[in-house]
């Protein structure tokens, strides 16, 4: 019988059994700001229930199980027949069912649908980011399908359903359906116009046969996929069902699954088409135009996903420091640790506030708001997703050696943290998209300047940053080489303007001082110590 060598003390309790929604003040305030009073009670109740579920030990355990038991490809059955199936751990299906039931694919059919979904998506990322992939793609497929009213009428009710109906069967026999997408190929990557997958028209004028491949195709067990292929009229969008109406399976050959750094609960595949039946979506040669709103929707989800990862990392760090004592007191009360935690929270709150503002613009749908999205989405996607990885690593460091151990959950967040900066177009793609909007769509810049102008005069550092940004925008000669710098400034000024208008004064003051006024170093934890750090850290506490 082993002897007792010591008592376990000074170890923080696990962060479970809390409400992820009400414990996140930046998120709850954003929902209150962007939802009408008539709907607010309903939305609060709905998000509170999801927040409690996301903070429960049960869902957190399912997230760990899904991540530790990645999907497996089964290309053939026992008799040698090709089946191309991907098998997932039961926790994956439980989580996906919960996510669908929570309305994470139903934004298009509900009042304030994008704001309530954005808040839910931000919370759901904190449980398992892998299931966010099919939830995001299903949500984003709706505007692309609307290019063909008949297809939209057929598929949209399935995609916005709150029923998760797993299994490969004809979609018309299912209570709900999920979508994936396949855009990029080996030779082109983000340059989808270099795609070589060919589409041969069939006699009915709407159907085609596809032959070629896709280098990245996530969620390969989905019911349908939007893909880009070269038709006689040029690059075109197509819908590829996984199972045809007569019950036969499409020629959808899953060659292998990617062995990824993170996002391990989700399957990302390499697939091949050979005479695969597809239905055209939109006009021939208009493939990029057809999917442009879909891409914008998934990019916003990258922003929200990164904001969710940031929030979870900050919550874990603050929780640890609130319970851990060292050198004569709680870590939370140590001036230097307080500086680090406050700095981390500033980044997290700025990301949440920006993501929720963009979701509200989508709900509004007016011309001015749509113009704002044209610049703000790629700028936010560029900046927020790039800030995620350094923040998560710093948050893990707050736990010391414990943060480097898998059981803490921080290593999983670290592996996940670079993902959203890569998917849906890496940093350079986003910066170039911002330049394209500046050059081709003057109404987009006007909408952006009107948005940030609403906070003008409230903070001299913000005013100076707006003035500097206008100077940069006045000279676009040779701008491609400084596109990242310009995009970063656009995102920071927008974040600053929102925080000045909506955040508590201590948050706005610290953000403007450090991000816009230059009063900070190159790493987290270098905020000006003369300002109110304690109130910012208190605001970050997940216990509410």
LINKA-V906300 format. One record per residue. N is the residue number from 1. RES is the residue in one letter. SS is DSSP state (2 for helix, 1 for strand, 0 for the rest). NEAR is the number of other ideal C-beta (glycine too) atoms within 12 Angstrom. Layout:
n:N res:RES ss:SS near:NEAR
n:N res:RES ss:SS near:NEAR
//
This chain:
n:1 res:X ss:0 near:3
n:2 res:X ss:0 near:4
n:3 res:X ss:0 near:5
n:4 res:X ss:0 near:7
n:5 res:X ss:0 near:6
n:6 res:X ss:0 near:8
n:7 res:X ss:0 near:7
n:8 res:X ss:0 near:9
n:9 res:X ss:0 near:9
n:10 res:X ss:0 near:18
n:11 res:X ss:0 near:17
n:12 res:X ss:0 near:30
n:13 res:X ss:0 near:16
n:14 res:X ss:0 near:22
n:15 res:X ss:0 near:35
n:16 res:X ss:0 near:28
n:17 res:X ss:0 near:20
n:18 res:X ss:0 near:30
n:19 res:X ss:0 near:29
n:20 res:X ss:0 near:39
n:21 res:X ss:0 near:40
n:22 res:X ss:0 near:29
n:23 res:X ss:0 near:32
n:24 res:X ss:0 near:43
n:25 res:X ss:2 near:33
n:26 res:X ss:2 near:45
n:27 res:X ss:2 near:51
n:28 res:X ss:2 near:32
n:29 res:X ss:2 near:29
n:30 res:X ss:2 near:40
n:31 res:X ss:2 near:44
n:32 res:X ss:2 near:26
n:33 res:X ss:2 near:26
n:34 res:X ss:2 near:37
n:35 res:X ss:0 near:33
n:36 res:X ss:0 near:19
n:37 res:X ss:2 near:13
n:38 res:X ss:2 near:10
n:39 res:X ss:2 near:22
n:40 res:X ss:2 near:23
n:41 res:X ss:2 near:15
n:42 res:X ss:2 near:20
n:43 res:X ss:2 near:37
n:44 res:X ss:2 near:26
n:45 res:X ss:2 near:19
n:46 res:X ss:2 near:33
n:47 res:X ss:2 near:42
n:48 res:X ss:2 near:30
n:49 res:X ss:2 near:25
n:50 res:X ss:2 near:36
n:51 res:X ss:2 near:38
n:52 res:X ss:2 near:26
n:53 res:X ss:2 near:33
n:54 res:X ss:2 near:46
n:55 res:X ss:0 near:35
n:56 res:X ss:0 near:25
n:57 res:X ss:2 near:19
n:58 res:X ss:2 near:20
n:59 res:X ss:2 near:32
n:60 res:X ss:2 near:30
n:61 res:X ss:2 near:21
n:62 res:X ss:2 near:33
n:63 res:X ss:2 near:42
n:64 res:X ss:2 near:30
n:65 res:X ss:2 near:26
n:66 res:X ss:2 near:35
n:67 res:X ss:2 near:34
n:68 res:X ss:2 near:21
n:69 res:X ss:0 near:21
n:70 res:X ss:0 near:26
n:71 res:X ss:0 near:38
n:72 res:X ss:1 near:20
n:73 res:X ss:1 near:27
n:74 res:X ss:1 near:20
n:75 res:X ss:1 near:24
n:76 res:X ss:1 near:14
n:77 res:X ss:0 near:12
n:78 res:X ss:0 near:7
n:79 res:X ss:0 near:7
n:80 res:X ss:0 near:8
n:81 res:X ss:0 near:12
n:82 res:X ss:1 near:20
n:83 res:X ss:1 near:22
n:84 res:X ss:1 near:33
n:85 res:X ss:1 near:28
n:86 res:X ss:1 near:36
n:87 res:X ss:1 near:22
n:88 res:X ss:0 near:36
n:89 res:X ss:0 near:29
n:90 res:X ss:2 near:17
n:91 res:X ss:2 near:29
n:92 res:X ss:2 near:38
n:93 res:X ss:2 near:29
n:94 res:X ss:2 near:27
n:95 res:X ss:2 near:42
n:96 res:X ss:2 near:42
n:97 res:X ss:2 near:29
n:98 res:X ss:2 near:32
n:99 res:X ss:2 near:44
n:100 res:X ss:2 near:36
n:101 res:X ss:2 near:26
n:102 res:X ss:0 near:36
n:103 res:X ss:0 near:39
n:104 res:X ss:0 near:52
n:105 res:X ss:0 near:47
n:106 res:X ss:0 near:33
n:107 res:X ss:2 near:40
n:108 res:X ss:2 near:34
n:109 res:X ss:2 near:22
n:110 res:X ss:0 near:25
n:111 res:X ss:0 near:22
n:112 res:X ss:0 near:38
n:113 res:X ss:2 near:33
n:114 res:X ss:2 near:43
n:115 res:X ss:2 near:40
n:116 res:X ss:2 near:42
n:117 res:X ss:2 near:50
n:118 res:X ss:2 near:46
n:119 res:X ss:2 near:50
n:120 res:X ss:2 near:49
n:121 res:X ss:2 near:52
n:122 res:X ss:2 near:49
n:123 res:X ss:2 near:50
n:124 res:X ss:2 near:49
n:125 res:X ss:0 near:48
n:126 res:X ss:0 near:50
n:127 res:X ss:0 near:51
n:128 res:X ss:0 near:48
n:129 res:X ss:2 near:46
n:130 res:X ss:2 near:43
n:131 res:X ss:2 near:46
n:132 res:X ss:2 near:48
n:133 res:X ss:2 near:50
n:134 res:X ss:2 near:51
n:135 res:X ss:2 near:49
n:136 res:X ss:2 near:50
n:137 res:X ss:2 near:44
n:138 res:X ss:2 near:49
n:139 res:X ss:2 near:47
n:140 res:X ss:2 near:42
n:141 res:X ss:2 near:47
n:142 res:X ss:2 near:40
n:143 res:X ss:2 near:34
n:144 res:X ss:2 near:45
n:145 res:X ss:2 near:39
n:146 res:X ss:0 near:25
n:147 res:X ss:0 near:32
n:148 res:X ss:0 near:28
n:149 res:X ss:2 near:13
n:150 res:X ss:2 near:16
n:151 res:X ss:2 near:32
n:152 res:X ss:2 near:24
n:153 res:X ss:2 near:14
n:154 res:X ss:2 near:24
n:155 res:X ss:2 near:38
n:156 res:X ss:2 near:31
n:157 res:X ss:2 near:24
n:158 res:X ss:2 near:37
n:159 res:X ss:2 near:48
n:160 res:X ss:0 near:31
n:161 res:X ss:0 near:29
n:162 res:X ss:0 near:28
n:163 res:X ss:0 near:22
n:164 res:X ss:0 near:34
n:165 res:X ss:0 near:26
n:166 res:X ss:0 near:28
n:167 res:X ss:0 near:21
n:168 res:X ss:0 near:28
n:169 res:X ss:0 near:24
n:170 res:X ss:0 near:23
n:171 res:X ss:2 near:35
n:172 res:X ss:2 near:20
n:173 res:X ss:2 near:18
n:174 res:X ss:0 near:27
n:175 res:X ss:0 near:23
n:176 res:X ss:0 near:35
n:177 res:X ss:0 near:43
n:178 res:X ss:0 near:46
n:179 res:X ss:1 near:46
n:180 res:X ss:1 near:42
n:181 res:X ss:1 near:46
n:182 res:X ss:1 near:43
n:183 res:X ss:0 near:43
n:184 res:X ss:0 near:35
n:185 res:X ss:0 near:31
n:186 res:X ss:0 near:19
n:187 res:X ss:0 near:17
n:188 res:X ss:0 near:22
n:189 res:X ss:0 near:21
n:190 res:X ss:0 near:27
n:191 res:X ss:0 near:21
n:192 res:X ss:2 near:34
n:193 res:X ss:2 near:21
n:194 res:X ss:2 near:18
n:195 res:X ss:0 near:35
n:196 res:X ss:0 near:24
n:197 res:X ss:0 near:40
n:198 res:X ss:1 near:28
n:199 res:X ss:1 near:39
n:200 res:X ss:1 near:25
n:201 res:X ss:1 near:23
n:202 res:X ss:0 near:19
n:203 res:X ss:0 near:9
n:204 res:X ss:0 near:11
n:205 res:X ss:0 near:13
n:206 res:X ss:0 near:23
n:207 res:X ss:1 near:25
n:208 res:X ss:1 near:35
n:209 res:X ss:1 near:27
n:210 res:X ss:1 near:42
n:211 res:X ss:1 near:23
n:212 res:X ss:1 near:36
n:213 res:X ss:1 near:32
n:214 res:X ss:1 near:42
n:215 res:X ss:1 near:29
n:216 res:X ss:1 near:37
n:217 res:X ss:1 near:44
n:218 res:X ss:1 near:44
n:219 res:X ss:0 near:42
n:220 res:X ss:0 near:45
n:221 res:X ss:0 near:43
n:222 res:X ss:0 near:49
n:223 res:X ss:0 near:43
n:224 res:X ss:1 near:44
n:225 res:X ss:1 near:46
n:226 res:X ss:1 near:48
n:227 res:X ss:1 near:53
n:228 res:X ss:1 near:50
n:229 res:X ss:1 near:43
n:230 res:X ss:1 near:30
n:231 res:X ss:1 near:34
n:232 res:X ss:0 near:16
n:233 res:X ss:0 near:18
n:234 res:X ss:1 near:23
n:235 res:X ss:1 near:34
n:236 res:X ss:1 near:41
n:237 res:X ss:1 near:49
n:238 res:X ss:1 near:50
n:239 res:X ss:1 near:48
n:240 res:X ss:1 near:45
n:241 res:X ss:1 near:40
n:242 res:X ss:0 near:40
n:243 res:X ss:1 near:30
n:244 res:X ss:0 near:26
n:245 res:X ss:0 near:18
n:246 res:X ss:0 near:13
n:247 res:X ss:0 near:15
n:248 res:X ss:0 near:16
n:249 res:X ss:1 near:27
n:250 res:X ss:0 near:38
n:251 res:X ss:0 near:25
n:252 res:X ss:1 near:42
n:253 res:X ss:1 near:29
n:254 res:X ss:1 near:40
n:255 res:X ss:1 near:24
n:256 res:X ss:1 near:23
n:257 res:X ss:1 near:32
n:258 res:X ss:0 near:28
n:259 res:X ss:0 near:16
n:260 res:X ss:0 near:26
n:261 res:X ss:0 near:17
n:262 res:X ss:0 near:34
n:263 res:X ss:0 near:39
n:264 res:X ss:0 near:34
n:265 res:X ss:0 near:41
n:266 res:X ss:0 near:43
n:267 res:X ss:0 near:40
n:268 res:X ss:1 near:40
n:269 res:X ss:1 near:37
n:270 res:X ss:1 near:29
n:271 res:X ss:1 near:45
n:272 res:X ss:1 near:31
n:273 res:X ss:1 near:37
n:274 res:X ss:1 near:20
n:275 res:X ss:1 near:21
n:276 res:X ss:1 near:38
n:277 res:X ss:1 near:32
n:278 res:X ss:1 near:40
n:279 res:X ss:1 near:38
n:280 res:X ss:1 near:41
n:281 res:X ss:1 near:44
n:282 res:X ss:0 near:35
n:283 res:X ss:0 near:20
n:284 res:X ss:0 near:26
n:285 res:X ss:0 near:21
n:286 res:X ss:0 near:23
n:287 res:X ss:2 near:35
n:288 res:X ss:2 near:27
n:289 res:X ss:2 near:22
n:290 res:X ss:2 near:36
n:291 res:X ss:2 near:37
n:292 res:X ss:2 near:31
n:293 res:X ss:2 near:31
n:294 res:X ss:2 near:40
n:295 res:X ss:2 near:40
n:296 res:X ss:2 near:37
n:297 res:X ss:2 near:41
n:298 res:X ss:2 near:41
n:299 res:X ss:2 near:41
n:300 res:X ss:2 near:46
n:301 res:X ss:2 near:48
n:302 res:X ss:2 near:50
n:303 res:X ss:2 near:52
n:304 res:X ss:2 near:52
n:305 res:X ss:2 near:51
n:306 res:X ss:2 near:50
n:307 res:X ss:2 near:52
n:308 res:X ss:2 near:49
n:309 res:X ss:2 near:53
n:310 res:X ss:2 near:50
n:311 res:X ss:2 near:53
n:312 res:X ss:2 near:50
n:313 res:X ss:2 near:49
n:314 res:X ss:2 near:51
n:315 res:X ss:2 near:48
n:316 res:X ss:2 near:46
n:317 res:X ss:2 near:50
n:318 res:X ss:2 near:41
n:319 res:X ss:2 near:38
n:320 res:X ss:2 near:39
n:321 res:X ss:2 near:40
n:322 res:X ss:2 near:29
n:323 res:X ss:2 near:26
n:324 res:X ss:0 near:28
n:325 res:X ss:1 near:19
n:326 res:X ss:1 near:18
n:327 res:X ss:0 near:13
n:328 res:X ss:0 near:8
n:329 res:X ss:1 near:16
n:330 res:X ss:1 near:22
n:331 res:X ss:2 near:31
n:332 res:X ss:2 near:32
n:333 res:X ss:2 near:23
n:334 res:X ss:0 near:24
n:335 res:X ss:2 near:20
n:336 res:X ss:2 near:22
n:337 res:X ss:2 near:35
n:338 res:X ss:2 near:34
n:339 res:X ss:2 near:35
n:340 res:X ss:2 near:38
n:341 res:X ss:2 near:47
n:342 res:X ss:2 near:45
n:343 res:X ss:2 near:45
n:344 res:X ss:2 near:47
n:345 res:X ss:2 near:51
n:346 res:X ss:2 near:50
n:347 res:X ss:2 near:50
n:348 res:X ss:2 near:51
n:349 res:X ss:2 near:45
n:350 res:X ss:2 near:48
n:351 res:X ss:2 near:52
n:352 res:X ss:2 near:54
n:353 res:X ss:2 near:49
n:354 res:X ss:2 near:51
n:355 res:X ss:2 near:53
n:356 res:X ss:2 near:47
n:357 res:X ss:2 near:47
n:358 res:X ss:2 near:46
n:359 res:X ss:2 near:44
n:360 res:X ss:2 near:37
n:361 res:X ss:2 near:35
n:362 res:X ss:2 near:39
n:363 res:X ss:2 near:32
n:364 res:X ss:2 near:23
n:365 res:X ss:0 near:21
n:366 res:X ss:0 near:15
n:367 res:X ss:2 near:16
n:368 res:X ss:2 near:20
n:369 res:X ss:2 near:28
n:370 res:X ss:2 near:26
n:371 res:X ss:2 near:28
n:372 res:X ss:2 near:40
n:373 res:X ss:2 near:43
n:374 res:X ss:2 near:37
n:375 res:X ss:2 near:46
n:376 res:X ss:2 near:48
n:377 res:X ss:2 near:47
n:378 res:X ss:2 near:47
n:379 res:X ss:2 near:47
n:380 res:X ss:2 near:51
n:381 res:X ss:2 near:47
n:382 res:X ss:2 near:44
n:383 res:X ss:2 near:41
n:384 res:X ss:2 near:51
n:385 res:X ss:2 near:46
n:386 res:X ss:2 near:35
n:387 res:X ss:2 near:41
n:388 res:X ss:2 near:45
n:389 res:X ss:2 near:30
n:390 res:X ss:2 near:26
n:391 res:X ss:2 near:43
n:392 res:X ss:2 near:47
n:393 res:X ss:2 near:29
n:394 res:X ss:2 near:35
n:395 res:X ss:2 near:45
n:396 res:X ss:2 near:36
n:397 res:X ss:2 near:30
n:398 res:X ss:2 near:45
n:399 res:X ss:0 near:37
n:400 res:X ss:2 near:22
n:401 res:X ss:2 near:14
n:402 res:X ss:2 near:28
n:403 res:X ss:2 near:30
n:404 res:X ss:2 near:17
n:405 res:X ss:0 near:15
n:406 res:X ss:2 near:17
n:407 res:X ss:2 near:17
n:408 res:X ss:2 near:30
n:409 res:X ss:0 near:38
n:410 res:X ss:2 near:36
n:411 res:X ss:2 near:29
n:412 res:X ss:2 near:38
n:413 res:X ss:2 near:44
n:414 res:X ss:2 near:32
n:415 res:X ss:2 near:26
n:416 res:X ss:2 near:44
n:417 res:X ss:2 near:39
n:418 res:X ss:0 near:30
n:419 res:X ss:2 near:39
n:420 res:X ss:2 near:46
n:421 res:X ss:2 near:33
n:422 res:X ss:2 near:31
n:423 res:X ss:0 near:40
n:424 res:X ss:0 near:39
n:425 res:X ss:0 near:32
n:426 res:X ss:0 near:27
n:427 res:X ss:2 near:33
n:428 res:X ss:2 near:23
n:429 res:X ss:2 near:30
n:430 res:X ss:2 near:42
n:431 res:X ss:2 near:34
n:432 res:X ss:2 near:27
n:433 res:X ss:2 near:37
n:434 res:X ss:2 near:44
n:435 res:X ss:2 near:34
n:436 res:X ss:2 near:25
n:437 res:X ss:2 near:35
n:438 res:X ss:2 near:35
n:439 res:X ss:2 near:20
n:440 res:X ss:2 near:15
n:441 res:X ss:0 near:22
n:442 res:X ss:2 near:16
n:443 res:X ss:2 near:22
n:444 res:X ss:2 near:33
n:445 res:X ss:2 near:33
n:446 res:X ss:2 near:21
n:447 res:X ss:2 near:29
n:448 res:X ss:2 near:42
n:449 res:X ss:2 near:29
n:450 res:X ss:2 near:22
n:451 res:X ss:2 near:34
n:452 res:X ss:2 near:42
n:453 res:X ss:2 near:24
n:454 res:X ss:0 near:22
n:455 res:X ss:0 near:31
n:456 res:X ss:0 near:24
n:457 res:X ss:0 near:15
n:458 res:X ss:0 near:24
n:459 res:X ss:0 near:31
n:460 res:X ss:2 near:19
n:461 res:X ss:2 near:31
n:462 res:X ss:2 near:35
n:463 res:X ss:2 near:24
n:464 res:X ss:2 near:22
n:465 res:X ss:2 near:35
n:466 res:X ss:2 near:35
n:467 res:X ss:2 near:21
n:468 res:X ss:2 near:23
n:469 res:X ss:2 near:35
n:470 res:X ss:2 near:22
n:471 res:X ss:2 near:14
n:472 res:X ss:2 near:26
n:473 res:X ss:2 near:32
n:474 res:X ss:0 near:14
n:475 res:X ss:0 near:13
n:476 res:X ss:0 near:19
n:477 res:X ss:0 near:11
n:478 res:X ss:0 near:12
n:479 res:X ss:2 near:22
n:480 res:X ss:2 near:19
n:481 res:X ss:2 near:14
n:482 res:X ss:2 near:20
n:483 res:X ss:2 near:30
n:484 res:X ss:2 near:26
n:485 res:X ss:2 near:25
n:486 res:X ss:2 near:37
n:487 res:X ss:2 near:42
n:488 res:X ss:2 near:30
n:489 res:X ss:2 near:33
n:490 res:X ss:2 near:46
n:491 res:X ss:2 near:46
n:492 res:X ss:2 near:40
n:493 res:X ss:2 near:45
n:494 res:X ss:2 near:51
n:495 res:X ss:2 near:49
n:496 res:X ss:2 near:47
n:497 res:X ss:2 near:42
n:498 res:X ss:2 near:43
n:499 res:X ss:2 near:45
n:500 res:X ss:2 near:37
n:501 res:X ss:2 near:30
n:502 res:X ss:2 near:31
n:503 res:X ss:0 near:37
n:504 res:X ss:0 near:25
n:505 res:X ss:2 near:21
n:506 res:X ss:2 near:28
n:507 res:X ss:2 near:43
n:508 res:X ss:2 near:35
n:509 res:X ss:2 near:33
n:510 res:X ss:2 near:45
n:511 res:X ss:2 near:48
n:512 res:X ss:2 near:40
n:513 res:X ss:2 near:36
n:514 res:X ss:2 near:39
n:515 res:X ss:2 near:40
n:516 res:X ss:2 near:38
n:517 res:X ss:0 near:25
n:518 res:X ss:0 near:17
n:519 res:X ss:0 near:20
n:520 res:X ss:0 near:26
n:521 res:X ss:0 near:15
n:522 res:X ss:0 near:10
n:523 res:X ss:0 near:18
n:524 res:X ss:0 near:35
n:525 res:X ss:0 near:33
n:526 res:X ss:0 near:24
n:527 res:X ss:0 near:38
n:528 res:X ss:0 near:26
n:529 res:X ss:0 near:22
n:530 res:X ss:0 near:13
n:531 res:X ss:0 near:27
n:532 res:X ss:0 near:24
n:533 res:X ss:2 near:36
n:534 res:X ss:2 near:24
n:535 res:X ss:2 near:24
n:536 res:X ss:2 near:40
n:537 res:X ss:2 near:41
n:538 res:X ss:2 near:24
n:539 res:X ss:2 near:36
n:540 res:X ss:2 near:46
n:541 res:X ss:0 near:30
n:542 res:X ss:0 near:42
n:543 res:X ss:0 near:25
n:544 res:X ss:0 near:23
//
